[in-house]
């Protein structure tokens, strides 16, 4: 594990928007004296190539300098932490106003994924999640979300790992970092559209995760892009889920199941449920039977995640042998279930560990 301090955000003072918040028309309006083809060059350079303004060598030097002033970055890197022999990278970024977020880049054998934050903090108050323990600070703009992907893409392109230094392209984005994406619906969906249309990432490689904001799931079902939906379930009875995932008191399981069925019917995409296994809490045979009964009518996939340690939650994750046993029970009941490999636990980059301060 390595952790590297990075420069401060002095150059970003007084700026509120990311360079990726502008539409193509707004970008043209910023440069009224430039021909339309210049705007197209800038747009493609920023999004398709992930270039900095001063790297757009097809532009005159004076225009590049002007763009640097007009389009500053919104994310100021504070630290970069590396784990798994370079295959997991986490950044702590500071935003305008001082709020902080974390972003994680994960290299796999055949693809690279970036896990982005949609809020600084989170208001969902799930006690076993470090972000939920921290509370809510503010929403991110669409550009601040997109900028995380661009930053990770630049890092992947110059990837350095012991014996595995070939550059990579980020092909998958998961909205599973800090915050509840569907509680910040407008900017989240705008980011999805830009990542698909401007950056060029397939809708089938974009996944939005939610703890069960039913109004947002129903709204997603009406959108044009068939992205993936992952629901953080963690309990399949209302009493336990009320405790683990407090929004369940507003959207109980029967209502959630109805919204999920609507999404599957509208999009034809396989639904995923996330289940953080907590020792003695939701890893019993009864929990497996309840989970099976909930997911099978939806023909959903289950991702089992041994709970990762966080400072504010004393209960430990289910031991590995019992994680395998729980999966075996689900498979025997006819559920398609996999165990997610923990990545970056030593740098607090794993599921539920993001908290926006150096550790």
ROLUM-348469 format. One line per 10 residues: number of its first residue (from 1); their letters; for each residue x, y, z of N, C-alpha, C. Coordinates in steps of 0.02 Angstrom, whole numbers, plus 50000, padded with zeros to 5 digits. Example, Ala and Ser with C-alpha at 12.3 -4.5 7.8 and 13.67 -1.06 7.14 Angstrom:
BEGIN
1 = as = 50660:49716:50390:50615:49775:50390:50660:49835:50390  50642:49888:50354:50684:49947:50357:50645:50002:50394 .
END
This chain:
BEGIN
1 = xxxxxxxxxx = 50042:49940:50000:50000:50000:50000:50043:50062:50000  50027:50111:49958:50061:50175:49958:50009:50231:49960  50028:50286:49992:49984:50345:49994:50027:50406:49979  50007:50444:49928:50047:50500:49903:50010:50565:49913  50039:50615:49948:50006:50681:49952:50009:50716:49885  49955:50751:49869:49950:50785:49804:49939:50860:49815  49945:50900:49761:49940:50973:49768:49873:50996:49795  49872:51056:49823:49810:51086:49848:49770:51115:49791  49711:51143:49807:49666:51168:49756:49669:51244:49748  49726:51275:49761:49731:51348:49758:49708:51376:49691 .
11 = xxxxxxxxxx = 49726:51342:49638:49708:51368:49571:49633:51365:49557  49596:51328:49600:49525:51319:49587:49481:51366:49628  49512:51409:49668:49473:51453:49712:49426:51496:49671  49365:51503:49697:49315:51546:49665:49278:51513:49608  49293:51450:49592:49259:51416:49537:49208:51367:49567  49150:51361:49534:49097:51318:49562:49079:51261:49516  49094:51266:49450:49073:51215:49403:49132:51177:49375  49120:51114:49359:49171:51075:49324:49170:51094:49250  49226:51084:49217:49228:51095:49145:49180:51048:49109  49160:50994:49143:49115:50945:49113:49041:50959:49129 .
21 = xxxxxxxxxx = 49027:51016:49160:48958:51035:49173:48927:51070:49113  48967:51095:49067:48941:51133:49011:48914:51087:48957  48858:51107:48926:48835:51074:48865:48877:51099:48807  48868:51066:48749:48905:51089:48690:48885:51160:48672  48821:51176:48680:48798:51244:48664:48828:51294:48713  48832:51276:48776:48862:51321:48826:48936:51330:48813  48969:51277:48791:49040:51283:48775:49049:51331:48716  49006:51327:48666:49010:51373:48610:48998:51445:48633  48951:51453:48681:48936:51520:48706:48994:51550:48744  49036:51508:48774:49095:51532:48809:49148:51558:48759 .
31 = xxxxxxxxxx = 49142:51535:48696:49191:51552:48645:49156:51581:48583  49120:51636:48593:49079:51661:48537:49118:51682:48476  49181:51695:48483:49222:51717:48427:49257:51659:48391  49244:51598:48414:49276:51539:48384:49226:51503:48339  49249:51474:48283:49203:51437:48239:49179:51373:48272  49123:51346:48247:49092:51287:48277:49138:51227:48277  49180:51221:48226:49223:51163:48224:49273:51163:48282  49292:51222:48306:49336:51225:48364:49301:51197:48426  49238:51214:48433:49200:51186:48490:49198:51111:48487  49187:51084:48427:49186:51011:48419:49254:50980:48437 .
41 = xxxxxxxxxx = 49308:51013:48417:49375:50988:48434:49385:50988:48509  49364:51041:48542:49372:51046:48615:49330:50993:48649  49267:50987:48628:49221:50938:48658:49249:50867:48653  49270:50848:48593:49298:50781:48583:49363:50771:48622  49403:50823:48626:49465:50818:48664:49453:50808:48738  49405:50845:48765:49390:50840:48837:49360:50773:48855  49312:50750:48814:49273:50690:48832:49302:50626:48803  49315:50625:48738:49338:50562:48707:49410:50546:48725  49451:50598:48729:49522:50587:48743:49540:50600:48816  49496:50632:48853:49511:50649:48922:49569:50696:48928 .
51 = xxxxxxxxxx = 49578:50739:48880:49637:50783:48878:49627:50845:48920  49682:50871:48945:49683:50937:48976:49684:50990:48921  49659:51051:48934:49659:51102:48881:49728:51113:48849  49782:51112:48889:49847:51126:48860:49874:51067:48819  49838:51010:48821:49859:50952:48780:49824:50951:48712  49778:50997:48700:49741:50998:48638:49784:51035:48585  49835:51002:48561:49885:51034:48518:49858:51051:48449  49798:51026:48433:49767:51047:48369:49740:51118:48373  49738:51146:48434:49714:51214:48444:49772:51263:48447  49761:51326:48429:49813:51376:48437:49833:51383:48511 .
61 = xxxxxxxxxx = 49895:51400:48523:49920:51406:48591:49880:51457:48632  49860:51512:48601:49822:51563:48638:49754:51537:48659  49722:51495:48617:49657:51467:48635:49665:51415:48691  49719:51377:48689:49730:51329:48743:49738:51365:48810  49775:51420:48810:49784:51458:48872:49717:51487:48895  49677:51510:48848:49611:51537:48865:49567:51483:48895  49567:51424:48866:49528:51368:48893:49549:51350:48964  49613:51353:48976:49638:51338:49043:49608:51385:49095  49595:51448:49075:49565:51496:49121:49489:51486:49125  49458:51472:49068:49385:51465:49066:49359:51399:49094 .
71 = xxxxxxxxxx = 49400:51346:49087:49377:51279:49104:49424:51246:49154  49428:51272:49215:49472:51240:49265:49440:51175:49289  49480:51130:49316:49451:51069:49346:49415:51085:49410  49368:51042:49429:49330:51051:49491:49355:51008:49548  49394:50957:49532:49418:50910:49583:49492:50923:49596  49508:50936:49658:49578:50947:49678:49602:50884:49714  49650:50847:49686:49674:50786:49720:49708:50803:49786  49690:50768:49838:49722:50776:49904:49770:50719:49916  49747:50657:49908:49792:50599:49913:49773:50547:49861  49821:50506:49844:49810:50448:49802:49837:50387:49840 .
81 = xxxxxxxxxx = 49796:50336:49848:49815:50275:49884:49812:50216:49836  49861:50171:49840:49867:50116:49793:49872:50050:49831  49836:50000:49806:49836:49934:49838:49834:49880:49784  49838:49817:49806:49831:49759:49761:49882:49762:49703  49944:49780:49719:49996:49782:49668:49983:49832:49613  49947:49885:49629:49931:49936:49579:49864:49927:49545  49829:49873:49561:49766:49858:49528:49707:49895:49559  49715:49925:49618:49663:49965:49649:49693:50033:49668  49661:50086:49646:49684:50154:49659:49625:50194:49687  49637:50230:49742:49585:50272:49772:49611:50343:49777 .
91 = xxxxxxxxxx = 49568:50391:49758:49584:50461:49766:49538:50494:49817  49567:50539:49856:49529:50585:49897:49532:50652:49861  49473:50677:49840:49468:50740:49804:49434:50793:49848  49457:50855:49842:49423:50911:49874:49385:50950:49821  49323:50969:49837:49280:51006:49792:49279:51080:49812  49252:51121:49767:49243:51191:49784:49200:51197:49848  49222:51238:49895:49187:51246:49958:49216:51202:50013  49260:51155:49995:49295:51116:50046:49269:51046:50057  49210:51028:50029:49186:50959:50036:49233:50911:50002  49234:50849:50026:49280:50799:49999:49242:50735:49980 .
101 = xxxxxxxxxx = 49268:50702:49929:49240:50639:49905:49297:50591:49891  49279:50527:49881:49328:50476:49861:49304:50440:49799  49352:50421:49758:49340:50387:49694:49388:50328:49690  49365:50272:49663:49407:50211:49661:49410:50184:49590  49471:50168:49568:49484:50136:49504:49504:50064:49517  49471:50018:49482:49483:49946:49491:49501:49915:49424  49561:49887:49420:49581:49851:49360:49564:49777:49368  49532:49749:49318:49518:49677:49315:49555:49647:49256  49550:49582:49249:49588:49549:49196:49572:49578:49127  49508:49588:49113:49489:49608:49045:49455:49676:49040 .
111 = xxxxxxxxxx = 49452:49712:49096:49422:49779:49093:49442:49819:49155  49427:49884:49153:49440:49927:49210:49375:49964:49227  49363:49971:49292:49301:50001:49317:49318:50059:49363  49279:50112:49359:49286:50167:49407:49221:50171:49447  49229:50176:49513:49174:50182:49560:49170:50256:49580  49115:50290:49562:49110:50362:49571:49062:50380:49628  49075:50437:49657:49031:50466:49708:48983:50515:49675  48922:50519:49703:48872:50566:49678:48854:50619:49730  48875:50609:49791:48864:50657:49845:48926:50659:49889  48937:50715:49923:48986:50718:49976:48948:50699:50039 .
121 = xxxxxxxxxx = 48964:50640:50067:48926:50613:50122:48863:50579:50097  48819:50561:50143:48757:50526:50125:48707:50534:50181  48643:50544:50162:48590:50553:50211:48552:50490:50226  48571:50433:50196:48532:50372:50204:48542:50338:50271  48596:50354:50307:48607:50334:50377:48610:50259:50388  48636:50222:50340:48648:50150:50350:48707:50144:50398  48696:50115:50457:48746:50118:50510:48810:50081:50496  48809:50031:50451:48869:49991:50438:48912:50021:50382  48890:50078:50354:48925:50110:50298:48961:50172:50323  49025:50179:50308:49064:50236:50332:49037:50302:50305 .
131 = xxxxxxxxxx = 49013:50302:50243:48985:50364:50215:48922:50383:50252  48879:50334:50266:48818:50348:50304:48833:50371:50374  48886:50346:50404:48905:50368:50471:48926:50441:50470  48953:50465:50414:48978:50533:50410:48923:50585:50402  48865:50565:50375:48811:50612:50363:48819:50647:50296  48767:50687:50278:48765:50719:50212:48795:50788:50214  48834:50805:50161:48862:50872:50156:48834:50910:50096  48841:50882:50036:48810:50915:49978:48807:50867:49918  48764:50887:49870:48760:50851:49806:48819:50868:49762  48836:50823:49717:48885:50838:49665:48848:50859:49601 .
141 = xxxxxxxxxx = 48880:50899:49561:48853:50916:49495:48869:50859:49447  48834:50860:49390:48848:50809:49339:48921:50812:49317  48947:50872:49310:49016:50879:49288:49066:50851:49339  49051:50861:49403:49095:50834:49455:49095:50757:49454  49038:50728:49437:49035:50655:49431:49074:50632:49370  49063:50664:49313:49098:50645:49251:49173:50655:49260  49193:50707:49293:49265:50721:49301:49300:50665:49338  49266:50632:49384:49297:50575:49418:49315:50520:49368  49271:50508:49319:49283:50457:49269:49342:50477:49224  49343:50540:49204:49397:50564:49161:49464:50559:49197 .
151 = xxxxxxxxxx = 49465:50579:49261:49528:50574:49300:49552:50501:49304  49505:50456:49319:49523:50385:49324:49546:50359:49257  49513:50381:49203:49533:50359:49137:49604:50380:49119  49623:50440:49139:49691:50464:49126:49741:50421:49165  49723:50403:49226:49768:50362:49267:49774:50292:49238  49717:50265:49213:49719:50198:49184:49762:50196:49121  49762:50252:49084:49800:50254:49021:49875:50254:49033  49896:50271:49093:49968:50269:49109:49979:50222:49167  49938:50170:49169:49938:50122:49225:50008:50094:49236  50027:50093:49299:50091:50064:49318:50078:50012:49372 .
161 = xxxxxxxxxx = 50092:49950:49356:50084:49896:49405:50141:49846:49394  50162:49815:49448:50219:49770:49445:50208:49716:49392  50245:49720:49337:50241:49670:49285:50179:49677:49241  50135:49727:49255:50073:49733:49216:50062:49808:49202  50106:49836:49162:50104:49908:49153:50068:49932:49091  50033:49887:49054:50000:49908:48993:49944:49957:49008  49936:50008:48966:49882:50056:48977:49814:50023:48969  49764:50051:49002:49696:50026:49000:49648:50083:48984  49590:50066:48959:49534:50112:48951:49481:50094:49001  49454:50144:49036:49398:50132:49081:49337:50115:49038 .
171 = xxxxxxxxxx = 49310:50055:49047:49253:50033:49007:49190:50026:49048  49196:50026:49114:49138:50017:49158:49137:50072:49211  49077:50097:49226:49068:50145:49280:49013:50121:49325  49027:50120:49390:48976:50102:49439:48965:50162:49486  48903:50181:49493:48884:50235:49538:48873:50205:49607  48927:50185:49639:48925:50150:49702:48972:50180:49753  48996:50241:49740:49040:50274:49788:49000:50309:49841  49023:50366:49863:48990:50403:49916:48923:50430:49892  48872:50424:49935:48808:50455:49920:48757:50406:49890  48695:50429:49888:48639:50392:49858:48625:50424:49790 .
181 = xxxxxxxxxx = 48642:50390:49735:48633:50421:49669:48562:50445:49655  48512:50408:49675:48443:50426:49658:48415:50480:49703  48453:50500:49755:48434:50559:49794:48464:50622:49763  48505:50613:49713:48535:50668:49674:48520:50653:49600  48456:50644:49586:48437:50612:49523:48458:50652:49461  48442:50716:49458:48456:50755:49398:48528:50754:49378  48575:50774:49422:48646:50771:49404:48670:50700:49389  48645:50651:49427:48666:50582:49413:48646:50561:49343  48583:50574:49324:48562:50553:49257:48598:50593:49203  48609:50657:49214:48646:50697:49165:48717:50669:49156 .
191 = xxxxxxxxxx = 48748:50646:49211:48814:50615:49206:48810:50550:49166  48758:50510:49178:48749:50448:49139:48745:50464:49065  48706:50514:49047:48698:50532:48976:48764:50556:48946  48803:50595:48984:48867:50618:48957:48917:50561:48951  48918:50517:49000:48965:50461:48997:48948:50416:48937  48884:50410:48922:48863:50369:48866:48875:50405:48800  48850:50467:48794:48852:50501:48730:48918:50535:48715  48947:50570:48764:49007:50609:48751:49071:50568:48762  49073:50528:48815:49133:50488:48829:49133:50423:48789  49072:50396:48776:49068:50337:48733:49067:50271:48771 .
201 = xxxxxxxxxx = 49042:50270:48832:49037:50208:48871:48967:50178:48860  48965:50115:48845:48902:50081:48831:48855:50084:48891  48790:50093:48878:48741:50093:48932:48743:50028:48972  48761:49974:48939:48764:49909:48973:48824:49903:49020  48868:49953:49017:48926:49954:49062:48920:50010:49113  48860:50038:49120:48847:50089:49171:48797:50061:49221  48815:50064:49285:48773:50035:49338:48760:50087:49392  48697:50098:49406:48676:50142:49461:48654:50099:49519  48680:50114:49578:48663:50078:49639:48620:50122:49683  48571:50091:49716:48527:50127:49762:48511:50084:49822 .
211 = xxxxxxxxxx = 48497:50117:49878:48475:50079:49937:48400:50066:49934  48368:50089:49881:48297:50075:49873:48253:50137:49870  48277:50189:49836:48237:50250:49827:48187:50236:49771  48128:50215:49790:48078:50189:49743:48059:50241:49691  48050:50303:49712:48031:50355:49663:48084:50362:49609  48148:50355:49628:48202:50359:49580:48204:50298:49534  48191:50239:49561:48190:50178:49520:48136:50184:49467  48077:50208:49487:48022:50215:49439:48038:50267:49386  48074:50319:49405:48094:50370:49356:48145:50341:49308  48193:50302:49335:48242:50270:49292:48209:50226:49239 .
221 = xxxxxxxxxx = 48154:50193:49257:48120:50149:49210:48093:50185:49150  48084:50251:49156:48058:50290:49099:48112:50319:49055  48175:50314:49076:48229:50344:49037:48246:50301:48976  48279:50332:48928:48292:50298:48864:48348:50246:48869  48399:50259:48911:48457:50215:48912:48445:50155:48957  48461:50094:48933:48450:50033:48973:48510:50018:49018  48523:50060:49067:48579:50049:49111:48563:49993:49161  48613:49971:49197:48604:49920:49248:48583:49951:49314  48541:49915:49351:48518:49938:49417:48540:49887:49469  48572:49911:49522:48591:49870:49579:48558:49898:49642 .
231 = xxxxxxxxxx = 48528:49856:49681:48493:49878:49741:48528:49849:49802  48547:49892:49848:48578:49870:49910:48523:49846:49957  48516:49781:49963:48458:49752:49999:48475:49739:50072  48520:49692:50085:48548:49677:50151:48501:49643:50200  48437:49645:50188:48389:49609:50230:48326:49599:50188  48293:49542:50197:48232:49527:50158:48171:49520:50203  48175:49550:50263:48114:49559:50303:48115:49630:50328  48055:49661:50333:48051:49732:50347:48079:49751:50415  48072:49708:50464:48095:49725:50531:48171:49736:50532  48207:49688:50503:48280:49694:50502:48302:49749:50453 .
241 = xxxxxxxxxx = 48268:49755:50397:48290:49806:50348:48275:49876:50373  48222:49884:50412:48210:49950:50443:48270:49971:50485  48302:49923:50517:48359:49937:50560:48423:49950:50520  48435:49908:50469:48497:49912:50431:48495:49967:50379  48438:49976:50346:48430:50023:50291:48369:50066:50307  48378:50121:50343:48320:50159:50370:48270:50182:50318  48289:50191:50255:48241:50213:50205:48187:50161:50192  48199:50099:50217:48148:50047:50210:48083:50066:50246  48088:50109:50297:48027:50131:50332:47982:50172:50286  48013:50205:50236:47974:50243:50187:47954:50201:50128 .
251 = xxxxxxxxxx = 48000:50157:50106:47987:50114:50049:47997:50041:50071  47948:50010:50102:47956:49941:50125:47966:49892:50067  47983:49831:50085:48004:49782:50035:47952:49769:49981  47889:49766:49998:47837:49753:49948:47836:49808:49896  47844:49871:49917:47844:49928:49872:47908:49926:49829  47964:49910:49860:48028:49905:49824:48024:49851:49771  47996:49793:49788:47992:49738:49740:47949:49758:49680  47896:49794:49692:47852:49817:49637:47889:49864:49590  47928:49911:49618:47966:49957:49577:48020:49921:49538  48053:49873:49569:48104:49834:49535:48075:49794:49477 .
261 = xxxxxxxxxx = 48016:49766:49487:47983:49729:49434:47966:49775:49375  47945:49836:49390:47931:49885:49337:47994:49900:49297  48050:49906:49332:48113:49922:49298:48134:49865:49252  48130:49804:49277:48149:49746:49237:48104:49741:49175  48039:49752:49184:47993:49747:49128:48007:49801:49076  48026:49861:49099:48038:49917:49053:48104:49910:49016  48155:49883:49049:48223:49884:49021:48247:49816:48995  48218:49763:49020:48242:49697:48999:48312:49682:49022  48335:49715:49074:48402:49705:49101:48397:49665:49166  48448:49624:49178:48449:49585:49240:48462:49632:49299 .
271 = xxxxxxxxxx = 48423:49623:49351:48430:49662:49411:48479:49628:49459  48517:49669:49496:48563:49642:49546:48545:49668:49615  48553:49625:49664:48545:49645:49734:48611:49636:49770  48630:49687:49809:48691:49684:49849:48672:49663:49920  48712:49619:49949:48697:49593:50016:48762:49591:50056  48771:49639:50100:48830:49641:50143:48819:49593:50201  48859:49540:50204:48850:49488:50255:48879:49509:50321  48836:49514:50372:48854:49537:50438:48847:49479:50487  48900:49466:50523:48904:49407:50567:48846:49403:50615  48806:49349:50609:48751:49338:50655:48691:49382:50646 .
281 = xxxxxxxxxx = 48692:49425:50595:48637:49472:50584:48594:49453:50524  48626:49443:50466:48589:49427:50406:48620:49370:50366  48654:49324:50402:48689:49269:50369:48664:49200:50393  48602:49198:50418:48574:49136:50444:48534:49100:50390  48519:49035:50400:48477:49000:50350:48411:49034:50338  48380:49063:50390:48317:49099:50380:48326:49158:50333  48383:49193:50339:48397:49250:50295:48404:49226:50223  48436:49169:50213:48443:49142:50145:48375:49126:50116  48331:49096:50155:48265:49079:50130:48224:49142:50113  48228:49192:50156:48192:49254:50144:48220:49290:50082 .
291 = xxxxxxxxxx = 48285:49291:50075:48316:49322:50017:48295:49286:49953  48296:49220:49954:48275:49181:49896:48203:49197:49876  48160:49201:49925:48089:49215:49911:48080:49284:49881  48123:49332:49900:48117:49400:49875:48144:49406:49804  48201:49376:49789:48234:49388:49725:48210:49343:49669  48186:49284:49684:48170:49238:49630:48114:49263:49585  48060:49293:49610:48009:49318:49564:48037:49372:49517  48091:49405:49537:48122:49457:49495:48177:49430:49451  48193:49365:49459:48247:49332:49422:48312:49373:49429  48325:49394:49488:48381:49438:49501:48444:49400:49521 .
301 = xxxxxxxxxx = 48500:49434:49513:48565:49408:49534:48582:49438:49602  48617:49399:49644:48636:49422:49710:48712:49425:49715  48738:49484:49734:48809:49492:49749:48818:49491:49824  48853:49442:49849:48867:49436:49920:48933:49472:49935  48932:49515:49986:48991:49555:50003:49004:49547:50078  49056:49513:50098:49072:49511:50170:49081:49583:50195  49046:49600:50249:49048:49669:50274:49120:49690:50287  49137:49749:50261:49203:49777:50273:49204:49818:50337  49260:49819:50372:49263:49855:50436:49258:49931:50426  49220:49964:50470:49216:50037:50472:49220:50059:50545 .
311 = xxxxxxxxxx = 49245:50119:50557:49256:50141:50626:49193:50144:50668  49135:50158:50637:49075:50171:50676:49028:50112:50683  49050:50051:50664:49005:49993:50667:49045:49935:50695  49026:49912:50754:49067:49864:50791:49059:49793:50764  49001:49775:50737:48990:49706:50715:49033:49689:50655  49063:49631:50656:49109:49612:50603:49073:49578:50545  49108:49572:50490:49081:49537:50433:49080:49462:50444  49039:49427:50407:49034:49354:50411:49101:49323:50391  49127:49274:50429:49189:49241:50410:49183:49206:50342  49240:49199:50308:49241:49175:50239:49206:49108:50230 .
321 = xxxxxxxxxx = 49216:49061:50277:49186:48995:50269:49110:48999:50271  49084:49043:50313:49011:49049:50317:48983:49091:50260  49024:49134:50231:49003:49168:50170:48992:49116:50115  49040:49070:50108:49033:49018:50057:48972:48974:50072  48961:48960:50135:48904:48918:50153:48838:48953:50137  48835:49018:50150:48774:49057:50135:48761:49056:50060  48813:49066:50021:48804:49062:49948:48779:48993:49928  48807:48941:49959:48784:48873:49944:48711:48863:49959  48687:48892:50013:48616:48888:50030:48573:48922:49977  48596:48981:49954:48558:49017:49902:48556:48978:49837 .
331 = xxxxxxxxxx = 48614:48951:49817:48617:48913:49755:48570:48852:49759  48570:48819:49816:48526:48761:49826:48452:48781:49821  48437:48844:49837:48369:48869:49833:48353:48896:49763  48401:48893:49718:48389:48914:49650:48407:48986:49635  48447:49018:49678:48466:49088:49669:48534:49092:49634  48539:49137:49586:48603:49151:49554:48642:49199:49599  48693:49174:49633:48729:49214:49682:48804:49207:49673  48840:49262:49681:48912:49262:49678:48939:49299:49739  49002:49286:49755:49036:49320:49810:49084:49371:49780  49075:49433:49799:49118:49486:49773:49184:49485:49810 .
341 = xxxxxxxxxx = 49238:49486:49773:49305:49489:49803:49317:49558:49831  49338:49561:49894:49355:49625:49925:49420:49652:49895  49418:49715:49874:49476:49748:49845:49488:49813:49883  49552:49826:49900:49570:49890:49929:49550:49899:50001  49538:49845:50038:49519:49851:50108:49573:49886:50149  49636:49875:50132:49691:49904:50170:49698:49979:50160  49667:50006:50108:49668:50079:50097:49597:50108:50105  49553:50069:50138:49484:50091:50150:49450:50111:50085  49459:50069:50033:49429:50082:49967:49375:50032:49950  49361:49984:49995:49313:49932:49980:49241:49955:49994 .
351 = xxxxxxxxx = 49193:49914:49975:49123:49932:49982:49107:49953:50054  49075:50010:50061:49054:50035:50126:49106:50071:50166  49168:50078:50138:49222:50107:50176:49238:50180:50159  49209:50206:50105:49227:50273:50083:49200:50325:50132  49244:50369:50155:49224:50418:50206:49255:50487:50196  49294:50496:50143:49321:50562:50124:49367:50593:50175  49409:50553:50206:49464:50581:50245:49521:50531:50243  49583:50554:50245:49640:50508:50240:49641:50459:50298  49653:50395:50282:49659:50344:50333:49717:50298:50316 .
END
